[in-house]
């Protein structure tokens, strides 16, 4: 196993997440998605998403 000092931030985050799931288990394991949610998700994935910069969000809500 690699040493922490040799890991990237992404590697370390993945390791931590994996350990949490290993210890606590996946809270969503065994759950089913509702049909309405699946439909909304499929519709949303078909539409191109509009990305808004951080600056634009600050202007709008500040």
C-alpha positions as CSV (number, residue, x, y, z in Angstrom):
1,X,0.0,0.0,0.0
2,X,1.2,3.5,-0.8
3,X,2.3,5.9,1.9
4,X,0.1,8.9,2.4
5,X,2.9,11.3,1.5
6,X,3.0,9.7,-2.0
7,X,-0.7,10.0,-2.6
8,X,-2.5,12.7,-4.5
9,X,-5.4,14.5,-2.9
10,X,-7.8,12.5,-5.1
11,X,-6.2,9.2,-4.0
12,X,-6.5,10.2,-0.3
13,X,-10.1,11.3,-0.7
14,X,-11.0,8.0,-2.4
15,X,-9.2,6.0,0.4
16,X,-11.0,7.9,3.1
17,X,-14.4,7.4,1.4
18,X,-13.7,3.7,0.9
19,X,-12.8,3.3,4.6
20,X,-15.9,5.1,5.7
21,X,-18.1,2.9,3.6
22,X,-16.2,-0.2,4.8
23,X,-16.7,0.7,8.4
24,X,-20.2,2.2,8.3
25,X,-21.7,0.6,5.2
26,X,-23.5,2.3,2.4
27,X,-26.7,3.9,3.9
28,X,-28.4,3.8,0.4
29,X,-27.6,0.1,-0.1
30,X,-30.7,-1.8,-1.1
31,X,-32.9,1.3,-1.6
32,X,-34.8,1.7,-4.9
33,X,-35.2,4.9,-6.8
34,X,-38.8,6.1,-7.3
35,X,-40.1,6.1,-10.8
36,X,-40.7,9.8,-10.7
37,X,-37.1,10.5,-9.8
38,X,-35.8,8.3,-12.5
39,X,-38.0,10.1,-15.1
40,X,-36.8,13.5,-13.9
41,X,-33.2,12.4,-13.9
42,X,-33.4,11.0,-17.4
43,X,-35.1,14.3,-18.7
44,X,-32.4,16.4,-17.0
45,X,-29.6,14.3,-18.4
46,X,-30.9,14.8,-21.9
47,X,-30.8,18.6,-21.6
48,X,-27.4,20.3,-21.8
49,X,-26.5,21.8,-18.5
50,X,-25.7,25.5,-18.1
51,X,-22.7,26.3,-16.0
52,X,-22.7,29.5,-14.1
53,X,-19.4,30.9,-12.8
54,X,-18.9,31.6,-9.1
55,X,-18.8,35.3,-9.9
56,X,-22.2,35.2,-11.6
57,X,-23.7,33.5,-8.6
58,X,-22.3,36.1,-6.2
59,X,-23.6,38.9,-8.4
60,X,-27.1,37.3,-8.4
61,X,-27.4,36.5,-4.7
62,X,-25.1,39.0,-3.0
